[in-house]
Amino acid sequence: MQSLWVRPAVKRATALALVWLALTGADPGALALGAIAVAAATWLSLRLRPAGAPPLRPLRAAALVPGFVWRSFLAGLDVARRAFDPRLPLAPGWFVVPARLPDGSPRVIMGGEFSLLPGTLVAGTRNDRFLVHVLDRNSDVAQSFADGEDELLGAFDKGRP
């Protein structure tokens, strides 16, 4: 059981230690604090992304960036329109959206991505469903989530190239 997390923990700790050394210029006075920071960051990384989680596919993950930037831009325009409209068209509400992504990092990333978009807040998950608060309940949140999940599923794919 221990061997399942020891190797990933050592790899992550080594990478984090190298980052710490680069950021501090290998200052001997920062080594004690660095050891604590690396240990805490390693522990947190293993909690947020367990060793047995599906691998992240960097090229597929990078391919998600343009879509995120575009949706952020459109959402910003929507918020600006609402801010300058004298009627302030708001119709807040809640949605419960089924989660197709595996538990763990993929759901956290999905929730984080949609929470960054203006007018949308993913308040968590419950029973394999996202709890989403929106400023406009007339928007098609379920379809937006389905599209986002389709994109994100490819970034966490185990078996396909």
N, C-alpha and C positions, 0 to 999 in steps of 0.2 A: 504494500500500500504506500509506504513512504517513497519508494522509487518513482511513483507516478508524479510526485510534485517536487522532488529534490532537484532533478536536472533542470526543469523549467525555472525553479527558484534561483538556482546558481546562475543560469544564463541571464535572467532578468537583473539579478543583483549585480552581476559583472557589468552589464550595459549601463545600469544606473550609476554605478560607481565611476565608470569612465566619464559619463556626463558630468557627474559632480566634480571630478578632478579637472575636467576641461573648464568648467564654469569658475572654479576657484583658483585655477592656475596651479593646482597641486600644492596649495598653501598648507604647510604642516599644522598651522593653527586651526584649520578647518576640518581636519581629519576626524576628530571625535564627533563633531556635529554631523559630518558627512556620513559616518558609520550609522548614526541614529537615523538620519534622513533616508539613507539607502535601505536600511532594514524596514522602516515604516513604508516606504514606497513599494518595496518588493512585496510585503504583506498585502498592501492595498491592491496592487496589480493582480495578485493571485486571487483575491476576493472578488474583484471586478471581472476578471477574465481567468477563470479556472484553467488549470493545466490541460484538461481534457476537452476544452472547448474547440469547436471547429476553427480551423486556421483562417485568419483574415487574408484575403487575396488582395495584395496592395494595388495591382493595376486595376482590378475591378472596383476597389474602394475609391481610387483616384478618379475613376470614370463617373462617380456619383457627384463630384464637386460641381461641375457646370450646372447640373440640374438643381442642386441646392442653391447655388448663387442666383439662378434664374427665378426660382420660386421665392427666394428672399426679396429679390427686386420687385416682383409682382405684388407680394404681400406688403412691401413698403409703400408702393403706389396706392394700394387699397387703404392702408392706414392714413396716408396723406389725404386721400379723397374724403375719407370719413371725418378727418380733423377739420378740413376746410368747408365741409358741407354744413350749412347753418342748421339743417335738420338733424345732424349727427346720427346717421342711420345705424343704430346698434340693435341687435337682436340676440343678446347673449343666451347661451344654452349649453347643455351637456350632451355628449354623445358617448355611447359605449360601443367600441369598435372591436370586433374579433381580431385576435393576434394570431397571425400565421407564422411569425418568426419564432425560432427557438428561444427558450428562456435564457437570460444572461445578457451578454454584450450586444447581440443584435437588437434586442428589445430596448436596451438602454440607449443605444445609438439612435434608434427610430424615435423614441420618445424625446430625446435631446434635440434631434433635427427638427421635429415638428414644433417643439416648444420654442425654438429660436425664431420661428416664423411669426410675424406680428399677428395678433388676433387669435392665436391658438396656444393652448397650454395643455400638455399631457400631464395629468395629475397623478398618474401611476397606472398600475395594472392590477387586475383582480380576476381570478378564475379565467386566465388566458384571454383577457379583454383589456384594451386600453381605455382609460377614463379620460375623456378629452373635453376641455372647456373651450368654447369659441365665442367670438364677439358677434358672429353672424350664423345663427343656427340654420339659415336657409342655404348655406354653402354645402357642397357635396364632400363632406369630411370622409365618409366611408370610401369613396372612390379615390380621394387623395391619398388616404392611408394605403389602400390596395396598390396603387401605383408606386408609392414609396417602398412598400414591402417587397414588391417584385424587383425593384432595383437593388435593394439591400440584400435580398436572398442570394443574388449572384456573388456578392462580396464575401459571403460566408459559406460558400459551397465547398463541400469536402471532396466530392468525386469528380467534378468536371473541370476541364482546363480553363 
